[in-house]
Amino acid sequence: MPVPYYQAYGQMMDRYSDDQENERDLERIKEMYPEIAKEIARYVEEICDQMEYDGSRMFDESPDRLMMRQTAAVIYDKMKDRYPVEEREDKDDALVMNQEVQRRYPRGKNWLNDLIEVMLYQEIYRRRCRRRGCRKWY
């Protein structure tokens, strides 16, 4: 049985208002981020704004891992001088284990880069979902 136009239109408006409410929720949550995460989020959103156009690789069916990492590297280069990554040694553990102390992260990896990648991937996912019109199915 077909749904009358006014009922279908009302459902579409409900979805639109749900999307708006979700965006407001996200902004309220972002206000609670630690300062470094707020700064990273600004860079991530700026980069994603530049990448958000018809035909962008950001919207490919399967995002390119190299492109994603290169984009994260651009943000990391802007942030690394402001938030240097300390490579700490676990001396106590080394003494107990009587072994040579190793880096906490492998070369080329660090907490700042990891955080940037996670925030970038989440923002790209959010924009891909918004572009496709993702809806909740419940």
N, C-alpha and C positions, 0 to 999 in steps of 0.2 A: 504494500500500500504506500503510495507516494506521500511524502511529508509536505504539508503546505509550506509555501514560500516563507511566510513570516516566521514559522517555527524553525526552518533551516537557517534563516538569516540570524535568528536569535542565538542559535548554537554557534554560528561563526563569530558573532560578537563576543560570546562567552570565551571562546578560544583566544580571541584577540586580547581580551582583558586578562585572561590567564597568562598569556605571554608577557604582557606588561607587568603583571604582578611578579612573575618570575624574574624579570629584569630588575625590578625594584629590590627584590630579595637579594639578588646577586650584588647589587650596589651596596646594600646594607652590610652584607657579609664582608665585602672588600674593604669597607671602612674599618673593620676589625683586624685586618692584616697587620703584621708587624711592619715597621717603617721600610725595611729593606724589600719586603714583598710588595708593598705599595709602589715603591720606585720601579721595581722590575715590572709590575703590572702596567705602569705607564708606558715603559719602553715596548712591552709586548703588544699593547693595544695600538701604539703608534705604528709599529711594524706591520701588524695585521691590517690596519686601516690602509696602508700602502699596498698591501697584497690583495685586498678585497675588490676585485673587478671581474667582469665577465671574462672567462677563459683563464683565470688565474690558476696556477698549479695548486694553490691551496684547496681548490674545489675538485681536483682530479678524483676519479673513482677510488684510487688507492694513492694516498699521499706519498711522495718520494722521500725516503728516509734521509738521503743526502741533502736535499733542499731544506728539510726540517732542521737538520743539525747545523747547516750553514747559517740559517736564519738565527738559530740560538747562539751561534758563535758571534754573530754581529752584535747581539745584545750583550753577550759576555764581555766582548772587547770594550764596550762602553762602561761596564760595571766593575771590571776587575781592578782598576786602580782605586776606586772608591771603597771597595770591600775586598782587600787582599785575603787570599785563602792561606791559612796557616797549616803547615804540615807538621802536626804534632807527633811526637814519639810516645809510645806507651812504654816508658822505662820500667815501670813496676812489673808489667807483664813480661817484658824482656828479661828482667832479672829472675823472675820466677821460672820462666821457660828456659832460661840460659841459652837464648838464641839471639841471632842478629835482629835488630829492630827493623821493621819494614814500614813503608808508607801506609797511612790509613787508607788512601785511595790509590789506585793504579795511576801511572803517569797519564796526564791528559784528562783526568777525571777529578772533580772536586765538588763539594757541596753546592757552591754557587752555580756552577754550570748545570748540575743536576736540577736545582730548583728552577732555573731559567727554562730548561727543557720542559719540565713538567708544566709550568705555567703557560708556556707557549703552546704546547700540545693541547692543553685544556681549552685555551682561548680559540685555537683553530677548530677544535671539535665543536665548541659552542656556536661559532660562526657558520660552520658547515651545516649544523643542525638547524639553525635559524633560516639559512638559505633554502634548505629542503622542506622547511615547515614541519619539523618534527613535532609530534603531538604525543601526549601521554595516552596510553592504550587502556587505561582503567577508568 
